Amino acid sequence: MNIAIIGATGNVGRTTISILEKSKMKFDKLFLVASQKSEGKKIKFRKEEIIVESLEKYDFAKAQITF
């Protein structure tokens, strides 16, 4: 199962990432999505850096759950 967080660089997105990081929820991949100006930024999640993708280019079929 894959998860995506839309607006990952905003306040709500960062809070969602923090809650997800503290949870014991298992999933295969996390996609972080935000506006074009945030594209390419790196956010740490569970000892890993994830590169933020642009909302305009993101394929919603990649994730089964989207926040």
Secondary structure as UniProt FT lines:
FT   STRAND          2..6
FT   TURN            7..9
FT   HELIX           11..22
FT   STRAND          29..34
FT   HELIX           36..38
FT   TURN            39..40
FT   STRAND          42..45
FT   TURN            46..47
FT   STRAND          48..51
FT   STRAND          53..54
FT   TURN            55..57
FT   HELIX           60..62
FT   STRAND          65..66
//
